């Protein structure tokens, strides 16, 4: 994802002609790539939330369950 942001900034600085290219009406490449950055960010956040729920939460629950007997034996 960081590469996508970096590519966007580099293109905005060095490929101004490409970024100004109109696709339809007032919609240019810059606008489309900017909106795709937002979409990519939300997609990445959703994927991480699902990964966290499916993989990390069960691991956390296991760590808590494994540590409870030790805490009770104090």
PyMOL commands that set and color helices and strands:
alter all, ss='L'
color gray80, all
select helices_A, chain A and resi 2-14+16-20+29-72
alter helices_A, ss='H'
color red, helices_A
select strands_A, chain A and resi 22-24+27-28
alter strands_A, ss='S'
color yellow, strands_A
deselect
rebuild
show_as cartoon
